Amino acid sequence: MIVHERDDIVGMDGSILMNRAVWQASGHEDTFSDPMVDCLITGKRFRADQVEPQSGWIAEFVGAVDALSFHNLTREGQTPERSSIWSRTDIAPALRMVFENQSGGFKGEAGSGYVEFGDAPEAKLDSLRMLIDQNLFSSTSLQPFSALDIAGDLKSFVAASNRGFNHTIKLAQEFYEKRGVPSPVVFMLGPKTIENTRRYNPENGALLTEPRAFNLMFKTYVGATEDESSVTYLRPETAQSIFVQFKNILEISRKKLPFGIAQIGKAFRNEINPRNFTFRSREFEQMELEYFCQAEEGMKLLDYWLEERLKFYENIGIPRGKLHAREVPDEERAFYSKGTYDIEYDFPFGRQELEGVAYRTDYDLSQHQKASGKSLEYFDEATKQKFIPHVVEPSAGVDRTVLALICEAYSEDEAPDEKGKMEMRIVLRFHPRMAPIKCAVFPLLKNKEPLVTKAKEIVALLRPHMYVFYDETGAIGRRYRRQDEIGTPFGVTVDFETLGEKDAALRDTVTLRERDSMKQERVPVKDLPRILLSRVS
């Protein structure tokens, strides 16, 4: 739309695969990543910055040993003078520190369980390490673990009840079982409260790994060999192809600042955890505009393009009342941005971003000029100066916009069926210019050749002007409903009046039905293109 309706914007179609040097110069290869964390129990991955803060009781565990060895040593400790292990003077103090006056619980007399190191935890942990070094257990682990009691009472922590062990203890047992300790007895430090932590899986309370960078670009190879010299990436955004083609387009288009280069196309991101329908997908459609300007115009044009983009959404059928411009705070903006707005929409499931409008300064062109050694400067004939233009970038997701349009258009009402009985009707009330199919054409009866022939002639008349759908199957009311459900704004019915059989004055007229009001009117066939085009626009 902005390419066809404005003189200051040109369109282009960049390549999905570009030289690796492009992504090195832009910084994507080194920095285009998300902080990733994994659940230590399920292995599920999360973006660290999207884990919701949680508060509650956490239980910390210092290690585990197998239950069989633990209970054998416990029984021997009841008669230490008869035990070859407990009678050893070098380890007897450590045995007493770990096994005597235990506070804990077990499944049966010899099952898995937990021991709480409530008093003198450091001394008890040192004693446990000594016993493990003496190989007194068949299986052990001293890897620390902790868990958040997401299902418990915030006022108190209950380690065990008649319903079994606390959820955190069960998680710890699962954790140590995965690390080779069968039927583990876990050693727990005293529980404590924590507030607003992002260190635990919100789904089960298990500890998450430390955040680590996860590159979001899909790596591939170009050419016959797969080595470092042939590495490149599927583009994670369309903008960089605009920047590297800036000079070529500037020269052939003969544009003067300010002007823009726009394109729409596929982008690919190796999302850690694809979710939220179209909001976190690995392949998506993106539309971006890079609007080049002088530095002193940047902030003014940022506000200008914010308003232009809000008008765009209004023009395609999204009301301004459901759109919100969020000014991105300094700590959330990219380091090269002097200002950024997020345009958000009130979806039925909550407010979500549709696009961002950012003032990227001269960062991108400067990076590519530096890396390539080729000038990307603009010569201003008025001032006789050369400089690298700054850029304002509206960047929108097509998939998100389509979803917003569907959400806004979806409606339910009542309409009469063939017998006059009211029934529920599902309608997509797209603005006519956004409807995928503009008009549907129906012969009243499919077994009447003159009606079918005339209907197909009307399809041929309209098809050069708009996308038309032909349907001859089913009762006419059902055909109307099918088109209502996909948002077709107009329906044309060819009936016997069209053939002039009932009234010669109505020959070559058709019934034109409007989707939203279901109003019908007779219009001449020859006037259909003019009438429909005026209503679609």
C-alpha positions in Angstrom: 0.0 0.0 0.0 2.7 2.5 1.0 4.8 1.7 -2.1 1.9 2.2 -4.5 0.4 5.3 -2.8 3.4 7.3 -2.0 6.1 9.0 -4.2 8.8 8.8 -1.5 8.9 5.0 -1.0 10.1 2.3 -3.4 9.7 -1.4 -3.0 12.3 -4.2 -3.3 12.5 -8.0 -2.9 15.7 -9.0 -1.1 17.3 -12.4 -1.0 16.6 -14.9 1.8 20.2 -16.2 1.7 22.9 -13.5 1.8 26.6 -13.6 2.3 27.6 -14.4 5.8 29.5 -11.1 5.9 26.2 -9.2 6.0 25.2 -10.9 9.2 28.7 -10.4 10.7 28.6 -6.7 9.9 25.1 -6.2 11.3 26.1 -7.9 14.5 23.5 -10.7 14.1 26.1 -13.5 14.1 27.5 -12.4 17.5 24.5 -10.9 19.3 21.2 -12.0 17.7 20.4 -14.4 20.5 17.9 -15.0 23.4 18.9 -15.9 26.9 17.8 -19.6 27.3 17.2 -21.7 30.4 16.3 -25.4 30.7 14.2 -27.2 33.3 16.5 -29.6 35.1 13.7 -32.1 35.4 11.8 -32.0 32.1 14.4 -30.4 29.9 11.9 -27.9 28.6 13.4 -24.6 27.4 12.3 -21.1 28.2 13.4 -17.7 27.3 14.9 -16.4 30.6 13.4 -13.0 30.2 9.9 -14.4 29.8 9.8 -16.5 32.9 7.3 -14.9 35.2 8.6 -13.9 38.7 7.4 -16.2 41.5 7.4 -16.1 45.3 7.1 -18.8 47.9 9.0 -21.5 49.8 12.1 -23.1 48.3 13.8 -26.3 49.4 17.5 -26.7 48.8 19.1 -30.1 48.4 22.9 -30.8 48.7 22.9 -34.3 47.4 21.5 -37.9 47.6 22.5 -41.5 48.2 20.8 -44.7 47.3 18.2 -45.9 49.8 19.5 -49.5 50.1 23.0 -48.4 51.3 21.5 -45.7 53.5 19.2 -48.1 55.4 21.9 -50.8 55.7 24.2 -48.3 57.4 21.3 -47.1 59.6 20.6 -50.7 60.8 24.3 -51.3 61.5 24.4 -48.1 63.5 21.9 -49.6 66.0 24.6 -52.0 67.1 27.8 -50.2 66.2 30.1 -52.5 68.2 29.2 -55.3 65.8 29.7 -53.3 62.6 33.1 -53.2 60.9 32.1 -49.8 59.5 30.7 -48.1 62.6 33.6 -49.4 64.7 36.1 -47.5 62.6 37.3 -44.6 64.7 38.3 -42.5 61.7 34.7 -42.3 60.3 32.5 -42.9 63.3 32.1 -39.2 64.1 30.9 -38.6 60.5 28.5 -41.5 60.7 27.0 -40.2 63.9 26.7 -36.7 62.4 24.8 -38.0 59.4 22.7 -40.9 60.8 22.0 -40.1 64.4 19.0 -38.0 65.5 17.7 -37.9 61.9 14.9 -35.6 61.0 13.2 -36.8 57.8 10.9 -39.4 56.3 10.9 -42.5 54.2 8.6 -44.7 52.1 8.5 -47.8 54.3 11.4 -49.1 56.3 13.8 -49.3 53.4 12.4 -46.9 50.8 13.5 -43.6 49.3 13.0 -40.5 51.4 14.6 -37.4 52.7 16.9 -36.3 55.6 16.8 -32.7 56.7 20.1 -31.1 57.7 18.5 -28.5 59.9 21.2 -28.0 62.5 24.9 -27.6 61.7 24.3 -28.1 57.9 27.9 -27.4 56.9 29.3 -29.9 59.4 26.8 -32.6 58.3 27.6 -31.9 54.6 31.3 -32.3 55.3 30.6 -35.6 57.1 28.5 -36.8 54.2 31.3 -36.0 51.8 33.7 -38.0 53.9 31.4 -41.0 53.9 31.0 -40.8 50.1 34.8 -40.6 49.7 35.0 -43.9 51.7 32.7 -45.6 49.1 30.1 -46.5 51.7 27.2 -46.0 49.3 26.5 -47.8 46.0 25.3 -44.6 44.2 25.7 -41.0 45.2 25.4 -37.4 43.9 26.5 -34.2 45.5 25.1 -32.0 42.7 23.1 -29.2 44.4 19.4 -28.8 43.5 16.5 -26.7 44.7 12.8 -26.4 43.9 10.0 -24.0 44.5 6.9 -25.2 46.3 4.4 -23.9 43.7 1.5 -25.9 45.1 2.1 -25.3 48.8 0.9 -22.9 51.4 2.7 -19.6 51.4 2.5 -19.3 55.2 4.3 -22.5 56.0 6.4 -25.4 54.5 5.2 -28.9 55.2 7.9 -31.5 54.3 5.6 -34.5 54.6 1.9 -35.2 55.3 -0.5 -38.1 55.1 -0.7 -37.3 51.3 3.1 -38.0 51.0 6.2 -35.9 50.5 6.2 -32.3 49.7 6.3 -31.6 45.9 9.8 -30.2 46.2 11.1 -33.4 47.7 9.5 -35.5 44.9 11.2 -33.2 42.4 14.5 -33.7 44.1 14.1 -37.4 44.1 13.4 -37.3 40.4 16.4 -35.1 39.8 18.8 -37.5 41.5 17.2 -40.5 39.9 18.0 -39.0 36.5 21.6 -38.7 37.7 22.0 -42.3 38.5 20.9 -42.6 42.1 18.1 -45.3 42.4 15.5 -44.8 45.1 17.3 -41.8 46.4 17.5 -40.5 49.9 17.9 -36.8 49.5 19.6 -34.4 51.9 17.7 -31.2 52.4 18.7 -27.9 54.0 16.0 -26.0 55.9 13.4 -24.4 53.6 13.3 -20.7 53.2 11.1 -18.1 51.5 12.0 -16.2 48.3 10.3 -13.4 46.4 10.1 -12.5 42.7 12.5 -15.2 41.5 12.9 -16.3 37.9 15.0 -19.3 38.7 12.3 -21.9 38.7 10.1 -23.6 36.2 6.6 -21.9 36.5 5.0 -25.2 35.4 6.5 -27.5 38.1 8.8 -25.5 40.4 12.0 -27.2 39.4 15.3 -25.3 39.2 16.3 -23.8 35.9 19.8 -23.8 34.4 21.8 -20.6 34.3 20.8 -18.4 31.3 23.0 -18.9 28.2 22.9 -17.3 24.8 21.0 -19.1 22.1 21.5 -17.9 18.6 18.2 -17.3 16.8 19.5 -17.7 13.2 19.1 -20.9 11.2 22.6 -21.9 10.0 23.0 -23.4 6.5 25.7 -23.9 3.9 26.0 -22.5 0.4 27.8 -24.5 -2.3 29.1 -28.0 -2.6 31.1 -28.2 0.6 30.0 -27.8 4.2 32.8 -25.9 5.9 33.3 -22.5 7.5 33.8 -20.8 4.2 30.3 -21.8 3.0 28.4 -20.9 6.1 25.4 -18.5 5.9 22.0 -18.1 7.6 18.4 -17.9 6.6 17.5 -14.2 7.1 16.0 -13.5 10.6 14.7 -10.1 9.3 14.2 -8.4 6.0 15.8 -5.1 6.9 19.5 -6.0 6.3 18.9 -6.7 2.6 17.5 -3.1 2.3 20.6 -1.7 4.0 23.1 -3.5 1.7 21.1 -2.5 -1.4 20.7 1.1 -0.2 23.2 2.6 -2.6 22.0 0.7 -5.6 18.4 1.8 -5.0 19.4 5.3 -4.3 21.2 5.6 -7.6 18.5 4.0 -9.8 15.5 5.5 -8.1 17.0 9.0 -8.0 15.2 9.7 -4.8 16.2 12.5 -2.4 16.1 12.4 1.4 13.8 11.7 3.1 12.7 8.6 1.3 12.0 4.9 2.1 12.6 1.4 0.9 10.0 -1.2 1.8 9.7 -4.9 1.4 7.6 -7.8 2.6 8.8 -11.4 2.8 9.7 -14.5 4.8 11.9 -14.3 7.9 13.2 -17.2 10.0 14.1 -17.5 13.6 15.2 -20.6 15.5 12.9 -19.9 18.4 13.8 -21.7 21.7 10.2 -22.6 22.4 7.7 -21.9 19.6 4.4 -20.9 21.2 1.7 -18.3 21.5 0.3 -19.3 18.1 1.8 -16.8 15.5 3.7 -14.8 18.1 6.6 -17.2 18.5 7.0 -19.1 15.3 10.1 -20.2 13.4 8.9 -19.0 10.0 6.8 -15.8 9.6 6.0 -13.0 7.1 7.5 -9.7 7.9 6.9 -6.2 6.3 9.5 -3.5 7.0 10.1 0.0 5.9 13.5 1.7 6.2 12.9 5.5 5.9 16.1 7.3 5.4 16.5 10.9 6.6 18.9 13.5 8.0 19.9 13.2 11.6 18.0 16.2 12.8 14.7 14.8 11.3 14.9 11.5 13.1 12.9 12.1 16.2 10.2 14.0 14.3 9.9 11.3 11.7 9.7 8.7 14.5 6.5 10.3 15.8 5.3 10.8 12.2 5.6 7.2 11.3 4.0 6.1 14.5 0.9 8.1 13.6 1.0 6.8 10.0 1.1 3.2 11.1 -1.8 3.7 13.5 -3.8 5.2 10.6 -2.9 2.1 8.5 -4.4 -0.2 11.0 -7.5 1.9 11.3 -7.9 1.9 7.5 -7.8 -1.9 7.3 -10.5 -2.2 9.9 -8.9 -2.2 13.3 -10.4 0.5 15.6 -8.0 3.1 17.2 -9.6 2.3 20.6 -8.0 -1.2 20.5 -4.6 0.0 19.5 -2.0 1.2 21.9 1.3 2.9 21.4 3.8 1.9 24.1 7.0 3.9 24.4 9.8 1.4 25.0 11.9 2.4 28.0 15.6 2.9 27.7 16.6 -0.4 29.3 14.5 -2.4 26.8 15.6 -0.6 23.7 18.4 -1.7 21.4 21.6 0.2 22.2 21.6 1.9 18.8 18.0 3.2 19.0 17.2 6.7 20.1 13.5 5.9 20.4 11.1 3.0 19.9 7.4 2.5 20.0 5.5 -0.8 20.1 2.1 -0.8 18.6 -0.1 -3.2 20.5 -3.6 -4.6 19.9 -6.2 -5.8 22.4 -6.6 -9.4 21.3 -9.3 -11.5 23.0 -6.5 -13.3 24.9 -4.7 -10.1 26.0 -2.6 -7.2 24.6 0.1 -8.2 22.2 2.5 -6.4 19.9 1.7 -5.9 16.2 4.8 -3.9 15.2 7.6 -1.8 16.3 8.6 1.7 15.1 12.2 2.5 15.9 14.7 5.3 15.2 17.8 3.2 14.4 20.1 6.3 13.8 22.9 5.6 11.3 24.0 2.4 13.0 23.1 -0.1 10.2 24.6 1.8 7.2 27.7 2.7 9.3 28.3 -1.0 10.1 27.9 -2.1 6.5 30.1 0.7 5.3 32.8 -0.2 7.8 32.7 -3.9 7.0 32.6 -3.6 3.2 34.9 -0.6 2.7 32.3 0.8 0.3 30.8 4.3 0.8 27.1 4.3 1.7 27.1 8.1 2.1 24.4 10.4 0.7 25.4 13.6 -1.1 23.1 16.5 -0.3 23.2 18.8 -3.3 21.7 21.7 -1.3 24.5 21.7 1.3 27.2 20.0 -0.7 27.8 17.7 2.2 28.2 13.9 2.4 26.8 12.0 5.3 25.4 8.6 6.3 21.6 8.9 6.5 19.7 8.0 9.7 16.8 5.7 9.5 13.3 5.2 11.0 12.0 1.7 10.8 8.4 0.5 11.1 8.6 -3.3 11.3 5.4 -5.3 11.4 4.4 -9.0 11.4 2.0 -9.9 8.7 0.8 -13.0 10.5 0.0 -11.0 13.6 -1.9 -8.4 11.6 -4.0 -11.0 9.9 -4.8 -12.6 13.3 -5.9 -9.2 14.6 -8.1 -8.7 11.5 -9.8 -12.0 12.1 -10.3 -11.3 15.8 -11.8 -8.0 15.0 -14.0 -9.3 12.2 -15.4 -12.4 13.9 -19.0 -12.0 14.8 -22.1 -14.1 15.5 -25.7 -13.1 14.9 -29.0 -14.6 13.7 -30.4 -15.0 10.2 -33.4 -16.9 8.8 -32.8 -20.3 7.1 -34.6 -21.5 3.9 -37.8 -22.1 6.0 -37.7 -18.7 7.7 -36.5 -20.2 11.1 -33.9 -18.1 12.8 -30.5 -19.7 13.2 -27.0 -18.6 14.4 -24.9 -17.1 11.7 -21.1 -16.8 11.9 -19.7 -13.8 10.0 -16.3 -12.4 9.4 -17.0 -8.7 9.0 -13.8 -7.8 7.2 -13.6 -4.3 5.7 -14.3 -5.1 2.0 -10.8 -4.0 0.9 -9.3 -6.6 3.2 -11.6 -9.5 2.4 -9.7 -12.3 0.5 -12.7 -12.8 -1.8 -14.5 -9.7 -2.8 -17.6 -11.2 -4.4 -19.2 -14.6 -4.9 -21.5 -15.4 -7.8 -24.3 -17.9 -7.6 -26.6 -19.3 -10.2 -30.0 -19.9 -8.5 -30.1 -23.5 -9.8 -27.1 -25.5 -11.0 -29.3 -27.7 -13.3 -30.6 -24.8 -15.4 -28.0 -24.2 -18.1 -29.0 -20.6 -18.9 -28.5 -19.6 -15.3 -25.2 -21.3 -15.1 -24.0 -19.8 -18.4 -25.0 -16.3 -17.3 -23.4 -16.6 -13.9 -20.1 -17.7 -15.5 -20.3 -14.7 -17.8 -20.6 -12.4 -14.8 -17.6 -14.2 -13.2 -15.6 -13.4 -16.3 -16.8 -9.8 -16.2 -15.7 -9.2 -12.6 -12.5 -11.3 -12.5 -10.2 -8.7 -14.1 -11.2 -6.3 -11.3 -11.2 -8.4 -8.2 -11.0 -12.0 -6.8 -14.3 -13.7 -7.4 -15.6 -17.1 -6.2 -18.2 -19.2 -8.1 -20.4 -21.6 -6.2 -23.4 -23.5 -7.6 -23.8 -26.3 -5.0 -26.5 -26.3 -2.3 -29.4 -24.1 -1.4 -28.9 -20.4 -2.0 -29.1 -19.7 1.7 -26.4 -22.2 2.6 -24.2 -20.7 -0.1 -24.7 -17.2 1.5 -23.7 -18.6 4.9 -20.5 -20.2 3.6 -19.4 -16.9 2.1 -20.4 -15.0 5.3 -18.1 -17.3 7.3 -15.1 -16.5 5.2 -15.9 -12.8 5.1 -16.9 -12.3 1.4 -18.7 -8.9 1.5 -20.9 -9.3 -1.6 -22.9 -12.0 -3.3 -24.4 -11.9 -6.7 -27.3 -14.3 -7.5 -28.4 -15.0 -11.1 -32.1 -15.9 -11.1 -34.9 -16.2 -13.5 -35.5 -12.4 -13.5 -31.9 -12.1 -14.9 -33.1 -14.1 -17.9 -36.2 -11.9 -18.2 -38.6 -14.8 -17.8 -40.8 -13.2 -15.2 -40.4 -9.5 -16.1 -38.7 -8.3 -19.2 -37.7 -5.1 -17.5 -35.5 -7.1 -15.1 -33.5 -8.8 -17.9 -29.8 -8.6 -17.3 -30.2 -7.6 -13.7 -29.0 -9.6 -10.7 -29.6 -9.7 -6.9 -26.7 -8.1 -5.1 -26.5 -9.1 -1.4 -24.5 -7.3 1.2 -22.9 -9.5 3.9 -23.3 -7.5 7.1 -26.9 -6.2 6.7 -28.0 -9.1 4.4 -29.8 -6.4 2.3 -30.6 -7.3 -1.3 -31.0 -5.1 -4.3 -31.4 -5.5 -8.0 -28.6 -4.0 -10.1 -27.8 -4.1 -13.8 -25.1 -6.6 -14.8 -23.2 -4.0 -16.7 -23.0 -1.8 -13.6 -21.6 -4.5 -11.3 -17.9 -3.7 -11.8 -18.4 0.0 -11.0 -20.7 -0.6 -8.1 -18.5 -3.3 -6.5 -15.3 -1.4 -7.0 -16.7 1.7 -5.4 -17.9 -0.3 -2.3 -14.8 -2.3 -2.0 -12.5 0.7 -1.8 
